[in-house]
Every structure is written in structure tokens, then in C-alpha cells.
């Protein structure tokens, strides 16, 4: 198979939005819609990963000559699952080859694109690693790595978000990151919103949090933005009791911040009211700014339709607002 054909689709950003038409009797919204669409995405990504290896020569490599990828996509290892993988490879051999590329900086060595756990298992068993070797540029490398792991590893939301942040830190553009994770622009914005607002030390202390999805992480970002809550979270993750906990570390942090005392009545910032009227007086707007709360009231002949239009476009408006702020930082 020609290399061009093998790589077809790896570097193409998947910008086409999924069909959002709900099936009869069921309206998929928010996290539910994301969960349903992800089932199809995983199947598609698995197929792409398989196509990378189709028709290619499989060779056996010394695991001591293979280095990890230059970008991490996991936060912690599942020891039980890895032990099962070692047992399976020991009994019947390595069923699926891994993908490596010649190391871009060290002659005679290789760098894993995907298949880290299989390579580690083979090394532990003292067996050579079955692998396909391909020449890949960094961009093709990270896209293939992200697509294969999205299909096979069942990475949690925060692991995928951290992978996205790692790629951004390495200078990869948003289009490449979206293609690697098979996500759209709004989802990438949400992921980076979490990784930028929740300190890295707290994310890594919590760990992969396999059962915690996007919405709860976004809720945590709102709680942790309060300086006093941030201090509490930083203190909590340093305690021995927290470090010794294997499950539910996210819940420990979230519950602590959720139950923090709310400010007393009367301590809120004074409300600032403003009014604005269009030149032809077809619409007037009154706003009230209370710091963390902002209300807007419309008065116009078509206020209902205009308000609905604003509501439908809030996500796009807020994303543009955040991007403008980040561009100015």
C-alpha cells in the first residue's frame, strides 16, 4: 500500500459537524448527545487506526530500542488491565502490532506512535515487539496517536483534555488537535478551558477520574475560580489521606468546594445598571452588573424573537469572547 494512501485522512481535520437531528421520541442534548455521538466516533477511529496498519510489513523490534512518544496521552496506568494484557500476550502472543516511526533525533532507535502498553508488556515478558515502522512527521504522529488511543484506550475526559493541552503547548494548531481527538471546535474550547483554569497540580493529583465527564469538570472550574476555594483544593490534595485514596479523588475536591460557605447577604458587589437604545428606538436594553451575575432585559416589538436568536448563538458569542481575551493575554 502506498504511503500516501495509508496516511489519507490522518492529516485532514474533521470539521464536519455530526447530524444533530434527534431520533423519534428522544431529544439528545448536552452530555447525552455527546455520549451517543461518541459511540460512532470510537468505531470510526478504530477503523482509521486499523487502516494505518493494513498491508504493511510487520517486523520484530528489540523493546530496548523503542522510546515513548514525545507527547503523553495518559495520566495513570490501570495495573489490573495491564496485568491482564501481559498474561494474554504471554499465552497467545501479541495479536496486534504497534506503530512506530524512526526516532527523529537518534539514529537506530524508534519512537512509539501508538501501542505503549503492548510494548511495555512485551518488554516485561522479554519478547520482541511486533511493529509496523512508518516515516511520520510530528503532525501525522500526534493525529494517529490521538485517533488510536481515542478508539482503544477509553480515555477519560480529563485525559483527553490534558492530551489536547500538551499538543497546544507543543505548538500544534487547533485543527490538528481537533483531528487527533475527533472533536469539534466548541469541545476543544471546553477542554482547554478546564486545563487552563484548573491548576495542573490539582488535575494530576485527582488523576484520570475515569467516571467523571465533561460537565462535572466544567462545574469544578467554576468552583475553583474563587481564590479561597483554590487554596482549599491545593491544601486538600497535599494531605496524606487524599494521596492514599485510590477512587473518588475528584469527588473529595468537588464536595469540599461545593459545601464551602456562601458569602453573607449584603456582601455582594453593588449592582451597576445601564441602559442602551438603538438609534431608531426599535429596541432598548437594560443591563445590571453584579460582578459574577449579569442580567440583560430587552424591550422591543420583536423582543421574543431577538432574545431567542441571542440564546441560540450564546455558545458562539462566548467562544469568540474567550478567544479574544486569550489573544490579548
N, C-alpha and C positions, 0 to 999 in steps of 0.2 A: 504493500500500500504506500502510495506516495506520501511524503511528509506533509505536503500541502493539504491533502485530503484528510489526513489524520487530525490535523490541527484545525480543520474547518469548524468554525463555531466556537472555538476556545476564546478567541480574542474579540468576538462580536458581543457587544453589550446587549443584554436582554432588556430592552427598554419598553417592549410592548406590554401594556398593562393587561392583566387577566380579565376575562369576561366577568363582570360583577353582577350579572343577572341571576337572581336567586331562583332556585327551582320552586315549582308549585308547592305552596303550603309551608315554605321555610324561607325566612329572610335572614341571610348571613350578614352579620355586621361585626365590625371591630375585630376583636381577638378570635371570635368564632370563624369569621370569614378567612382570616389569616391561617387558622389551623386547617380548615378544609382545603384551601388552595395549596398549602404546604405538602399535602399528600401527593398531589400531582407533580409538584416541583421535585420532590425527592425521587420519584420514579424517573422523571426526565433527567435529573442529574446523574442517577445511577447509570442510565443508558449512555450518557455522554462519557462518563468515566470508563465504561466498558469499551466504547469506540476508540478511546485513546490507545488501547492495547490490542485491538483486533488486527490480526495478520502480521503482528510484529514478532521479531525473534526474541525468544526468552533465553537469557543467559544466567549462569550461576556466578554470583559475586561473593567475595570474602566480606563478611559484615564489618570487619575491621577497616575496610577501605571505604565505608559509606558514612557520610556525615548527615546530620539532620538538616531539614530545610532552614533557610535563613529567616523564616518568619514562623512564629509559633501559632498553632491553631487550637491548642487545648490548654486548659488551666490545671487539670489534675488527671491522674490516671485512675481507672477503675481496676483495682487489683484483682477482684474476683473475675471480671470479664477477661483480663489479661491472662490469668492463670488458666482459664478455660481455653483461650487461644493457644497457649503453649502446649496444653495437653492435646488439642486437636492436631496441631502441626506435628507434634511428636508421634502421634498414632498414624496419621494418613498423609503427612507431608503438607507442603504449602500449596494449597489449591490455586490461589490467585497470585500472579506476580505483582510486585510493586513497580512503581515508575520512578526512575532516577534520571538525572542528567549528569554529564561530565562536570566535575566541580569547576566553576568558572574561574577559580583563583589558584587551585592546587592541582598540578598535573598528576595523573594516575589515581585520583580519588573521584568519588561520586557524591552527589547531593540528592537526598530524597525529595521527590515531588509529592508523592503520597505513598502510604504504606509503612509509616513509622513503627506501628505496633507489630506488624509482621516481621519487619527487620529486627526489632528488639527480641522477639520471640525466637527467631532463627539463631541469633547470636547467643542467647541463653542456652539453646539446645546444642550449640556447637555445629550448626548446619550452615551450608552456604545459602545465600538469599537468592531466590528466583526473581529476576528483574528484567524489565524492558528498559533499555537505555535510549534516551532521546536528547537531541540538542534542543534546548528550550531557552528562550530569553526570559528575563525576570518576570515580565508581564504575563507571558504564557504559563510560566511556572506557577505563579500565585493563583491564576484563574483555574488551572487544572487542579491545584491543591484544594482550593476552596470548594470547587464543584464536587470533587470526590468525597471530601470529608462531610459536606452537607448531605450527601446521599447515604453514606455508610455509618458515620460516627454518631448520628443523632445528637449533635452538639446542642447545648442549651443556648438560650437567647444571649446570655451574657458572654459565653464563649465565642459566639459568632460576632457579637458586638466588639469584643476585645480583638478578635482577628481583624475586623474592619478597621479598628483604631490603629493596630500595628501596621497595616498596609498604608493607611493615611500618613502615619509617622514616617514611613519609608519613602513617601513622596508619590505613591500611586494615586492616579486621579479617581474621581468618584465613579466614572464609567467602568473602570477596571474593577473596582471594589464591588460594584453592583453586579457585574457579570460573575465574579468569583463566588458571590454568595447567593446569586439568583434572586435578588431583591430589587425593588423599585426605589426611586429617589426618596419618597417620604419615609420608607422603612429605614434607609441608611441614615437619614437625618435623625430619626428617633434613636437609633443605635448610638450614633456619635454624641447625641445629646446626653445619654446616660454615661458614657465613658468619659466625657469632658466635665460633667457636673458632680459625679461621684468619684472621690479620690481613688487613685489606683490602689493604694494600700488597703482601703476598705473592700474594694471589689475582690482583690486577691485573698484577703482574709476570709471573706464569705465563701469564695470558691465557685465551682461550676454551677451550683444551685440548679440541678437538673430539672426539678419540678417547678421552677419559678419562671414565669413567662414575661413577655414584654410589658404588659400593663402594670404589674406589680413593681417592676424595676422603675418604670416611669413614676409611679406613686412614690417610690423611695427617693427619687431625685428631688421631688417637691418638698419632702420632709427634711432632707439633709441640707437643703439650701439655707436653712435657718442656722446661723453661726453656733448657737448654743447646742443645737441638735448634732451638728457636725462634731463638736467637741465630745459630746456623749458617745457618739458612734466610734470615734477614734480611741477613746478610753476603753470602751467595751471590747473591741477586737484585740486589745493587748492583754486582756485578762487571761489567766491560765484556764479558767472554766470555759471560756469561749474557744480557745485554741484546742482544747481536748474534745470538743463537740464534733461529731462526725456528720450529723444531719441537722437540718433546721437552723443553720447559722444565719441565713437570710432572715428567718422569722424572728430570731433573737434581736437583731438590729432593728428590723421594721417595727416590732411590737414595742420596743423601748422608745423609739421616736414617736410612734403613734399615740402612746399614752402620756407623752410629755404634757405638762400643764399648759393650758392655753392662757394667753395674756388676759389680765383682768379687764373688765369692761371699763371703758373710759381711757384706756391706754393706747387706743388706736390712733393712727395719724389723722389729723384733721382732713375732712373731705374738701376737695377743691372742685367747684362746679364751674363749667364753662358752657357757652352756647355758640352755635355756628349756624348761619343761614346762607343758603345758596343765593346767588345774585338775583335770580328771578323769583326768589321766595317760594319755590316749588317744594322745598324740603328744608326742615330745620332740625338741628341735632343738639341735644343737651347731654353733657358727659359729667360724671362725678368720679374723681380720682381719689382713692383712699390708700394709695400705696400698693398693696397686694391685691386690691379689688378695684375694678374699673367697670363702671356701668355706662351704657350708651342708650339713649332713647331717641327714636325717630318720630317725626311728625310730618306727614305728607299724605297726599291723596293716594299714592301707591306705596305707603309705608310697609304694608304687609308683604308685598312682592319684593320690594327692595331689601327688606330685612331678611327674607328667605334667601335672596341672592347672596347677601353677605354671609349668612350662615353656611351655605353650601361651599363657599370659597374661603372659609376661615383657615383651613389647613394650608392652602397655597399661600395665603397672605402671611400667615405666621412663619412659614418656612422662608419666605422672601425676607421677612423681618429679621429672623435669626441669621440668615446668610449675610445680610447687610452688616449686622453687628460683628459677626466673625471676620468679615473682610476688613473692618475698621480696627480690629484688635492688633 
